[in-house]
Amino acid sequence: LDTKFGFPLGTGQAEEAIVRALRAPGIDLAGLHFHLGSPIFETEPYVEAVQIVSEFAAEMQRKHGFVTRHLSPGGGFPIQYVDVQPAPPVADYAEAITRALRESWDTSLMPLPRLSIEPGRAIVGRAGVAIYKVGATKDIPGVRRYISVDGGMTDNIRPTLYGARYEATLANRPPGETATVTVSGKYCESGDILIKDLVITEPRGGDLIAIPASGAYCLPMSSNYNAATRPAVVFASGGERRLVRRRETVADLLAAEVGG
């Protein structure tokens, strides 16, 4: 596979890495990790990967005495961002991975390893909602209506970087007559688009647009491009709210400058 991550099995590089780690002083090689990418909306790739890694682990035990005590099947589990792409429950992934491990692991050579997973997106993705204020509108007759908002690719790079899709709703007034709009960010990049062809209650300047499922890979991947300041973060639960991260200021942007 053409990827910058990991050691390929077929070339012998993974085996060489294990041998070198076993011989290196001060290293306790505990287990194996693989990463399939993220998000993956089917369980079968995990099953196939566990089967392959199980065979490799048995080979490493027979040839080098390496016992795989830990197995980390990555990457993270998905969440549902849009109606047309539902995500299987996390329990489905857990059941598929553990079943594949029990069926393919050679327990005559070594005991079942401890599983370590990385469910970050599945934990926090749906817990976050991004709120944007509508600014200007640009109509191109017969082509598209653009709705500019006060954020964009600096606080959510995923649509630009990955082609990630989101849904949104108007947050400050009841539903009404709808329109098809494209939600664009305010930064000087033509690719700074959050959502294309969104059907939503027709937005007006000053309206608030809420984009659910923004709790993962938004703020952690944010930047100060175009001298943008990052937004505040508010925790809300049971009718109560609490500021946990203040909005950045221009002074924050200048704080690291040392002059010249």
N, C-alpha and C positions, 0 to 999 in steps of 0.2 A: 504494500500500500504506500501511496505517496503522502506521507505525513511527517511532520517534524518531531512527533512524540514517540517515545518508546524504542524498544529494540525488536527488530523483526525476528520471528522464530525460524523461518526457512533458511536464512543465511548463516545461522550459527552465532549471530551476534548476541542474542539473548542468553544462550548458553555460556558464551565467553564472559558476559557481564556477571553472571552468577558465579562462575569459577573465580573471577578476580575478586568479587566481593567476599567469597568464602575464604580466600587466602589473605585478604587484607586485615591487618591488625586493627582492633578496635571497632570492627563492624560486626553486628549481629544481624544477619540477613533473616528477616522474620517471614517474608512471604512474597506474593506476586500481586501485581496490579495490572489491569488492562482498562483502557478508556475507549469507548465506542463512539464518542461524540455526545452532543446534547442539544436539544432534547430528542429522544427516540420514542416514537409513539407505538412501537410494537415490542412484545416481550421476546420474540424469537431470536433477534440478534444476541441477546444476553444468553439464551440457552446455547446457541452455537458457540459463543465465545467461551462459556464455562466448560463445554465439552473439550474444546481445543486446549485450553489451559490445564485442564485435568490431565490430559495425556502428556503434556509437557512437564507438569509437576512430577508425574510418575517416572518419566524418563530421567529427570534431574535427580530424583531420589536413588534410582538404580545406578546411575553413572557416577554421581558425586556425593551421595549420602545427604543431599539437601532435603530437609523436611519442610514443606510449606505449612507453616503454622497459621498464617493469615492469608486470606484471599480478598482482594478489593475489586469488585466488579463495577466499573464506571462506564459512562458518566451518569449525570444526575437524571432523575425521573421527570417527566414533563408535567405541565399543567395545561388546562384548556385556556387558550387566549381568544379564540373565535368559535362561534357556534358550529361551523362546518368541520372543525377539527377537535373532537373530544379526546381527552386523555384517559387511558385506562387507569383504574385505581392503583395506588401504590401496592396494595395487597396482591394484585395480579403479578407485579414484577417480583415481589418477595416470594410468592409461591413458585413461579417459574424458575427463578434462580436457585432456590433451595432444592427443588425437585431435580433440576439438572445436575446439581452438585452431588446429591445422594446417588443418582443413577450412574454418573460417570467417574466418580472419584474411586480410586483403587484403595479401599480401606485395608486390604491385605498388606499394603506397603506402609501406610501412614494413616493416622486418624483424620477425620474431617477437619478442615481448617476453620478458624474463626472468620466469619464474614464481616467486612467493613464496607458500608455503603456511603454515598454522598448525596443525600436527598435534599440539598439546600433549597433548590427552586421549588420543590414540592411542599416544603415547609413554609416558606415566606412569600412565594410568588403571588399568591392570591390575597395575601394580607395587606398589600400595598395598593393604593389608588393614587394616580397622579392627577392633579388638578391644574388646568391651564385656563388663562383668561383670553377671550377672543379679542383680537384687535381689528385689523383691516380685512376687507373682503375684496377679492379680485375675480371678476366674471370674464371669462373668455367665451363669447356666445357660441353654442354648439360644440364646445370642447370641454370646459371644466370650470368649476367655481372653487377658488382657493380661499380658505379661511386661515388667516395667520393667527398664531397664538404666541404667548409670551415665554415660550420655551422651545424645545426641539432637540436637535441631535446632541447637544451638550449634556442634557439630562437623560436622554434615552437614545443611544446610538444604535440600538438593535434593528430598527427598520432600515436604516441606511446601511449598516454593516452586514446584516444577515438577510434582509428582506422580511424581517419578522412582521407578523400581522397582529393588529389589535382591534378591539371594538371600543366604542365610546358612547357616552350619553350626556345630555344636558343636565347640569347639576343644580341650577339655581331657579328653575321654574318648571311648571308642569309640562308634559308632552303636548305638542301641538302639530300644526302642519309641518310636514317633513320636507327636507331637501337633500340632494346628494352633493356632498362637498368633499374636498380634499384638505385635510388638516396639515398645514405647513408650518415649519418652525421659522424662527425669526433670524436665522443666521445666513451668512452670505455664501450659501452652497445650494445649487439647484436640487441636489439630492436630499436636502433637509426636509423630508416628508415623514410625518408620523403615521398618518392613515390615508390611504387612497380610497376615493369613491365610498365615503361613509354616508349611510342614510341615517339622518338625525333630525330632531326638531330644529327647524331653521334657526341657525345661530345669528345673534346680533352682537354688535360691539359691546364689550363688557360682560357678556355671558361667561359662565364657567362650564368647561367641558371636563368630564371625569373619564379617565382611562383606567379601567380595572386591570388587575393582574400585573401591576407595576412594581411589585415588591422585590423582584430579583433582577439583577443585571441592568438596573437603571442607574441609581445613584452610585453604586460601586464602580461603574464604567464611565461616570460623568467626567467632564473636563471643563477647563476654563477657556476653551477655544473662543475666539472673537472677544476676549476679555469678559466672558460670561461669568456671572456669579451663580453659584449653586443655590437651589431653593432650600427652604426650611423643611424640616420633617416633623410631623405632629403625630403622636400616638393617640388613637381614639378608641374607647371601649366603654360600653354601658352608659353612653350619654356623656361621658367625661372625656376631656382632651388634655394633652400635655405636650408642650414643646420639648423635643429631645435633641433637635439640631437647629440652630438659628440659621437664618438666611445669610449667605456670604455678602460681604460689602467690597467696595473698591479698595478699601484699606487692607482687606485680607489679601487681595491680589498683589498689592504693592509691598506687603510685609516681608516677602522673601527677596526683594530687590536690594542689592547692596551698592548700587551706583557704579560709576566708572570714571 
